[in-house]
């Protein structure tokens, strides 16, 4: 009989490991282990017993419900929870995957019109879902200014058209939710991570953000920034917010992208975006008459050096394949710019 093993590291918590044996599509033996804390220790047998006999097709919610139902109110699970055990079980049974199960295509920062990067998010996501490209981490670089608004934001509520025209800044709507990205060449650090949904199997949206941000928290530490995930979709340092994330889910794939402020002209941003003082305080400045520069000021590094360090961190953590955009991908993205992302109908779809 083959023993199947699954592991799950709780973001900010402990490692959960599960060994599973199956008979007739049911779990015949389950053994939980890890560096977590559990009181009383007899609850370990209760958890194993709750899972034994369950279908190999049971989902995370079913597994977690069985675990919680077997434990009385006096049990303390420290550094993990029933969901974490369920995710480890799903990984053992092959329904969920971990970082180590994948080889990631790594595409370095490539200078393109920013609207092309917005289109490439859709192109790459569909390819990963179809299996024609592996999970992909790609860094953005761009040759002109642009405001990228979230999929559900109101154009007129977010954009001052006179300010945008005065500074020659166009506006495009992306496929994910979240807030506006004020992008001039060199002022932000932006990347897109596109992965199979199996990597976030069983994770709530909030936990998926933390899980997919985990590598960049380490990358930030390597450039001297003590950062942490802040629910729902922010990354903050000791002096305030430095980044925001957004996600889009297609069948079989999750697009997760992050933008970090490197050195933003706050005066110009306020002339283009309808942002009040409350929003500006969230971006790490109390006065508009300064730059929003958390990554530049906190690292003392130029932007390219940070991009290089981030890529090196990812290479050190996971299996990667050095990659680039194909001619077909660029052609498809250019077509999407003409037919979707560059059109007034798409950009103003939420007036």
Rosetta blueprint (number, residue, H / E / L):
1 X L
2 X L
3 X L
4 X E
5 X E
6 X E
7 X E
8 X E
9 X E
10 X L
11 X L
12 X L
13 X L
14 X L
15 X E
16 X E
17 X E
18 X E
19 X E
20 X E
21 X E
22 X E
23 X E
24 X L
25 X L
26 X E
27 X E
28 X E
29 X E
30 X E
31 X E
32 X E
33 X E
34 X E
35 X L
36 X L
37 X E
38 X E
39 X E
40 X L
41 X L
42 X L
43 X H
44 X H
45 X H
46 X H
47 X H
48 X H
49 X H
50 X H
51 X H
52 X L
53 X L
54 X L
55 X E
56 X L
57 X L
58 X L
59 X L
60 X H
61 X H
62 X H
63 X H
64 X H
65 X H
66 X H
67 X H
68 X H
69 X H
70 X H
71 X L
72 X L
73 X L
74 X L
75 X L
76 X E
77 X E
78 X E
79 X L
80 X L
81 X L
82 X H
83 X H
84 X H
85 X H
86 X H
87 X H
88 X H
89 X H
90 X H
91 X H
92 X H
93 X L
94 X L
95 X L
96 X L
97 X L
98 X L
99 X H
100 X H
101 X H
102 X L
103 X E
104 X E
105 X E
106 X E
107 X E
108 X E
109 X E
110 X E
111 X E
112 X E
113 X L
114 X H
115 X H
116 X H
117 X H
118 X H
119 X H
120 X H
121 X H
122 X H
123 X H
124 X H
125 X H
126 X H
127 X H
128 X H
129 X H
130 X H
131 X L
132 X L
133 X L
134 X L
135 X L
136 X E
137 X E
138 X E
139 X E
140 X E
141 X E
142 X E
143 X L
144 X L
145 X L
146 X E
147 X E
148 X E
149 X E
150 X L
151 X L
152 X L
153 X L
154 X L
155 X H
156 X H
157 X H
158 X H
159 X E
160 X L
161 X H
162 X H
163 X H
164 X H
165 X H
166 X H
167 X L
168 X L
169 X L
170 X E
171 X E
172 X E
173 X E
174 X L
175 X L
176 X L
177 X L
178 X L
179 X L
180 X L
181 X E
182 X E
183 X E
184 X L
185 X L
186 X L
187 X L
188 X E
189 X E
190 X E
191 X E
192 X E
193 X E
194 X E
195 X E
196 X E
197 X H
198 X H
199 X H
200 X H
201 X L
202 X L
203 X L
204 X L
205 X H
206 X H
207 X H
208 X H
209 X H
210 X H
211 X H
212 X H
213 X H
214 X H
215 X H
216 X H
217 X H
218 X H
219 X H
220 X H
221 X H
222 X H
223 X L
224 X L
225 X L
226 X L
227 X L
228 X E
229 X E
230 X E
231 X L
232 X L
233 X L
234 X E
235 X E
236 X E
237 X E
238 X L
239 X L
240 X E
241 X E
242 X E
243 X E
244 X E
245 X E
246 X E
247 X E
248 X E
249 X E
250 X E
251 X L
252 X L
253 X E
254 X E
255 X E
256 X E
257 X E
258 X E
259 X E
260 X E
261 X E
262 X L
263 X L
264 X E
265 X E
266 X H
267 X H
268 X H
269 X H
270 X H
271 X H
272 X H
273 X E
274 X L
275 X L
276 X L
277 X H
278 X H
279 X H
280 X H
281 X H
282 X H
283 X L
284 X L
285 X L
286 X L
287 X L
288 X L
289 X L
290 X L
291 X E
292 X E
293 X L
294 X H
295 X H
296 X H
297 X H
298 X H
299 X H
300 X L
301 X L
302 X L
303 X H
304 X H
305 X H
306 X H
307 X H
308 X H
309 X H
310 X H
311 X H
312 X H
313 X H
314 X H
315 X H
316 X H
317 X H
318 X L
319 X E
320 X E
321 X E
322 X E
323 X E
324 X L
325 X L
326 X L
327 X H
328 X H
329 X H
330 X H
331 X H
332 X H
333 X H
334 X H
335 X H
336 X H
337 X H
338 X H
339 X H
340 X H
341 X H
342 X L
343 X L
344 X H
345 X H
346 X H
347 X H
348 X L
349 X L
350 X L
351 X L
